[in-house]
């Protein structure tokens, strides 16, 4: 059971981490882009 659910859990965790990382990068980019305008 562990060998079957292992790759799925790793895949979901990596996907969740990638989504959070990309959202954080976009947030930093927008903050750095709009900060000088303010």
N, CA, C and O atoms as a GROMACS GRO file, in nm:
protein
  152
    1UNK      N    1   0.083  -0.119   0.000
    1UNK     CA    2   0.000   0.000   0.000
    1UNK      C    3   0.088   0.125   0.000
    1UNK      O    4   0.060   0.221  -0.072
    2UNK      N    5   0.193   0.125   0.080
    2UNK     CA    6   0.279   0.242   0.088
    2UNK      C    7   0.350   0.263  -0.045
    2UNK      O    8   0.366   0.376  -0.091
    3UNK      N    9   0.393   0.153  -0.107
    3UNK     CA   10   0.464   0.167  -0.233
    3UNK      C   11   0.371   0.218  -0.343
    3UNK      O   12   0.416   0.276  -0.442
    4UNK      N   13   0.239   0.196  -0.325
    4UNK     CA   14   0.143   0.243  -0.424
    4UNK      C   15   0.107   0.390  -0.401
    4UNK      O   16   0.098   0.467  -0.497
    5UNK      N   17   0.086   0.429  -0.275
    5UNK     CA   18   0.047   0.566  -0.245
    5UNK      C   19   0.167   0.660  -0.232
    5UNK      O   20   0.150   0.781  -0.231
    6UNK      N   21   0.287   0.605  -0.222
    6UNK     CA   22   0.407   0.688  -0.208
    6UNK      C   23   0.425   0.785  -0.323
    6UNK      O   24   0.429   0.906  -0.300
    7UNK      N   25   0.437   0.736  -0.447
    7UNK     CA   26   0.458   0.827  -0.562
    7UNK      C   27   0.345   0.929  -0.577
    7UNK      O   28   0.370   1.043  -0.616
    8UNK      N   29   0.222   0.889  -0.546
    8UNK     CA   30   0.110   0.982  -0.560
    8UNK      C   31   0.123   1.095  -0.458
    8UNK      O   32   0.102   1.212  -0.492
    9UNK      N   33   0.159   1.062  -0.334
    9UNK     CA   34   0.175   1.163  -0.230
    9UNK      C   35   0.290   1.257  -0.267
    9UNK      O   36   0.278   1.378  -0.251
   10UNK      N   37   0.400   1.201  -0.316
   10UNK     CA   38   0.515   1.282  -0.353
   10UNK      C   39   0.478   1.374  -0.469
   10UNK      O   40   0.518   1.490  -0.473
   11UNK      N   41   0.402   1.321  -0.562
   11UNK     CA   42   0.362   1.400  -0.679
   11UNK      C   43   0.270   1.515  -0.638
   11UNK      O   44   0.287   1.628  -0.684
   12UNK      N   45   0.174   1.487  -0.549
   12UNK     CA   46   0.083   1.592  -0.504
   12UNK      C   47   0.157   1.696  -0.422
   12UNK      O   48   0.131   1.816  -0.435
   13UNK      N   49   0.250   1.652  -0.338
   13UNK     CA   50   0.326   1.746  -0.256
   13UNK      C   51   0.413   1.835  -0.343
   13UNK      O   52   0.420   1.956  -0.322
   14UNK      N   53   0.479   1.776  -0.442
   14UNK     CA   54   0.564   1.854  -0.532
   14UNK      C   55   0.480   1.953  -0.611
   14UNK      O   56   0.522   2.067  -0.634
   15UNK      N   57   0.362   1.909  -0.654
   15UNK     CA   58   0.275   1.999  -0.730
   15UNK      C   59   0.228   2.116  -0.643
   15UNK      O   60   0.227   2.230  -0.687
   16UNK      N   61   0.189   2.084  -0.518
   16UNK     CA   62   0.145   2.189  -0.426
   16UNK      C   63   0.259   2.286  -0.398
   16UNK      O   64   0.238   2.407  -0.393
   17UNK      N   65   0.379   2.233  -0.378
   17UNK     CA   66   0.495   2.318  -0.351
   17UNK      C   67   0.526   2.406  -0.472
   17UNK      O   68   0.559   2.524  -0.456
   18UNK      N   69   0.515   2.351  -0.592
   18UNK     CA   70   0.542   2.429  -0.713
   18UNK      C   71   0.439   2.541  -0.729
   18UNK      O   72   0.474   2.652  -0.769
   19UNK      N   73   0.313   2.512  -0.698
   19UNK     CA   74   0.209   2.614  -0.711
   19UNK      C   75   0.233   2.727  -0.611
   19UNK      O   76   0.219   2.845  -0.644
   20UNK      N   77   0.270   2.690  -0.488
   20UNK     CA   78   0.297   2.793  -0.387
   20UNK      C   79   0.419   2.875  -0.424
   20UNK      O   80   0.421   2.997  -0.406
   21UNK      N   81   0.521   2.807  -0.476
   21UNK     CA   82   0.644   2.877  -0.513
   21UNK      C   83   0.618   2.975  -0.628
   21UNK      O   84   0.665   3.089  -0.625
   22UNK      N   85   0.544   2.931  -0.728
   22UNK     CA   86   0.515   3.018  -0.842
   22UNK      C   87   0.428   3.137  -0.798
   22UNK      O   88   0.448   3.249  -0.845
   23UNK      N   89   0.332   3.112  -0.709
   23UNK     CA   90   0.248   3.222  -0.660
   23UNK      C   91   0.331   3.322  -0.581
   23UNK      O   92   0.310   3.442  -0.591
   24UNK      N   93   0.427   3.272  -0.501
   24UNK     CA   94   0.514   3.360  -0.423
   24UNK      C   95   0.603   3.443  -0.515
   24UNK      O   96   0.624   3.562  -0.490
   25UNK      N   97   0.655   3.381  -0.622
   25UNK     CA   98   0.740   3.455  -0.717
   25UNK      C   99   0.659   3.563  -0.787
   25UNK      O  100   0.707   3.674  -0.805
   26UNK      N  101   0.537   3.530  -0.828
   26UNK     CA  102   0.451   3.629  -0.894
   26UNK      C  103   0.419   3.743  -0.798
   26UNK      O  104   0.414   3.860  -0.838
   27UNK      N  105   0.396   3.709  -0.670
   27UNK     CA  106   0.367   3.813  -0.570
   27UNK      C  107   0.487   3.906  -0.554
   27UNK      O  108   0.470   4.028  -0.549
   28UNK      N  109   0.607   3.849  -0.546
   28UNK     CA  110   0.727   3.932  -0.532
   28UNK      C  111   0.747   4.020  -0.656
   28UNK      O  112   0.784   4.136  -0.644
   29UNK      N  113   0.721   3.964  -0.773
   29UNK     CA  114   0.737   4.040  -0.897
   29UNK      C  115   0.640   4.158  -0.901
   29UNK      O  116   0.677   4.269  -0.938
   30UNK      N  117   0.514   4.132  -0.864
   30UNK     CA  118   0.414   4.239  -0.865
   30UNK      C  119   0.447   4.344  -0.761
   30UNK      O  120   0.433   4.463  -0.787
   31UNK      N  121   0.492   4.301  -0.643
   31UNK     CA  122   0.527   4.396  -0.537
   31UNK      C  123   0.645   4.483  -0.581
   31UNK      O  124   0.644   4.604  -0.560
   32UNK      N  125   0.746   4.422  -0.642
   32UNK     CA  126   0.861   4.498  -0.688
   32UNK      C  127   0.827   4.588  -0.805
   32UNK      O  128   0.894   4.690  -0.826
   33UNK      N  129   0.724   4.553  -0.881
   33UNK     CA  130   0.686   4.633  -0.997
   33UNK      C  131   0.600   4.752  -0.955
   33UNK      O  132   0.612   4.861  -1.012
   34UNK      N  133   0.511   4.732  -0.855
   34UNK     CA  134   0.420   4.838  -0.814
   34UNK      C  135   0.476   4.925  -0.702
   34UNK      O  136   0.423   5.033  -0.677
   35UNK      N  137   0.580   4.880  -0.633
   35UNK     CA  138   0.636   4.957  -0.522
   35UNK      C  139   0.691   5.094  -0.567
   35UNK      O  140   0.662   5.194  -0.502
   36UNK      N  141   0.768   5.101  -0.675
   36UNK     CA  142   0.818   5.232  -0.719
   36UNK      C  143   0.704   5.326  -0.762
   36UNK      O  144   0.716   5.447  -0.746
   37UNK      N  145   0.596   5.271  -0.815
   37UNK     CA  146   0.484   5.355  -0.858
   37UNK      C  147   0.414   5.418  -0.737
   37UNK      O  148   0.362   5.529  -0.746
   38UNK      N  149   0.414   5.347  -0.624
   38UNK     CA  150   0.352   5.402  -0.504
   38UNK      C  151   0.446   5.501  -0.439
   38UNK      O  152   0.414   5.559  -0.335
   0.00000   0.00000   0.00000
